[in-house]
Amino acid sequence: MWIWLSIIAVFIASGLKIVQEYERGVRFTLGKFSGVINPGLRFVIPILQSWQKVDIRTKVIDVPDQDAITKDNVSIKVNAVLYFKVLEVEKAIIKVEHYGYAVSQLAQTTMRDVVGEVSLDDLLGKRDAVSSKIRLIVDKATDPWGIKVESVELKHVELPEDLKRVIGKEAEAEREKRAVIIKASGEVIAADNMAKAAKMLATGPGALHLRTLQSLNDLSSDKSNTVIFAIPLEILRAFESMKKK
């Protein structure tokens, strides 16, 4: 009697399963899908039934470096990170083998194809658009597997060394061009202000004299300066007019 009770107890205990909140179970009865097991303490009939756990949390896949050729025939290496989660656990188990590996392989081939459809400038300048295109393609392909691709982000684009030097020279030339433009604009403004100042000194009564005296005052502040003062003709004419009066 006790032997049979022990056998029954062991039989029941071996069939008890604990499913976590972030997990779901896929139950098979005699090899046929017979339902999804929800979180909690569940019972699976030994021998007759089997089950597989599926984690439904968002998963991260690091897509390794892929050699690709852009639309303008530039050889590059590009990698990415992909975020996905399982929405329909029965499809993820029944429709595909090792769904995580399958998603990773699909992401790699899709990334190479999409990079081959864009130029290098678009890849570098419109990285978000390229990532979004990869996500849409992978998400559509994984729909039959019950998988939702939430995001794809391109992490790094590795350029050939000779192309890096060319881009560096181009950036340096662009900076030099901007510096020359800014300097030329400053010289134009300075010349315009000097022309206005010269006009004011020429037309304003006594303006040139005041400017001359101010210059002498500035020079006299340094005792090491030796100043040879030439009296402007305007000053002589001023004295002459005063003498006539």
Summary of the structure (lengths in Angstrom):
residues: 245
radius of gyration: 41.3
end to end distance: 148.3
largest distance: 149.4
contacts: 609
relative contact order: 0.08
helix: 53%
strand: 26%
